[in-house]
């Protein structure tokens, strides 16, 4: 019985570790995201993601880490999609939200790779913002 319990515990730990992966996005997506961010988000959140004219929450640095650093990419994507832009929440297409999010992630020190961040919340759920 102990062997079964130990095997189950190890299996659960392996699945949990495998399930949590770093965010996935590409450099090309970051470039698109930056353009969209400047057009759609910059006025409130600022050019540097923390210096907007209209008091938008900081999107980089310690504030970002404190609010989002223990969650998943899916939770951040869902929040952004349902609340932004303030005058038209959900008004952008999912690909644009994913592009903007990739730019925000890159500015917070996450590394770009070969694959794009797909606007698939189930896939994003496996991507951890923990560093």
Helices and strands as residue ranges (DSSP letters): H 2-19, H 27-40, H 42-45, H 61-68, H 73-83, H 94-107, H 121-125
